[in-house]
Amino acid sequence: MINQFLGTALRADEVNEYGNYSIDTIDPANIEAAICMPGLGFHRNQSQQPLHVKRRDLLPVVRIWSTLVHANILPCSHVSDLHWTRSILMYCIMTQRTVDLGGIICMEISGCAN
């Protein structure tokens, strides 16, 4: 319903690539290469799993997209860094992957309602 309203419905032959990614299926190095300034990347936990990347370490265009996403799609008051799950969305945007925008908004609304 949200996709119909926004005019962003996926075609029958399109797959929601963003929805197919998970923490276990995507290499953090690929995300770093797509969204971070050269030589910079994620802050990691003791197990070397990515946690977040500082906003200052993002490419300028990713900072712009991040501001848009944080303000309109996935509202967040803490915007000084980009957490792992949101970085996957930025990766999909920067690499022109298919994203189900209505699905993301619906999940966010559902999460807020609960």
Secondary structure, DSSP 8 states (H G I E B T S, - for coil): -HHHHHT----TT---HHHH--TTTS-HHHHHHHHB-TT---EE-TT--EEEEEGGGB-HHHHHHHHHIIIIIS--S--SEEEHHHHHHHHHHHTT----HHHHHHHHHHHHH-
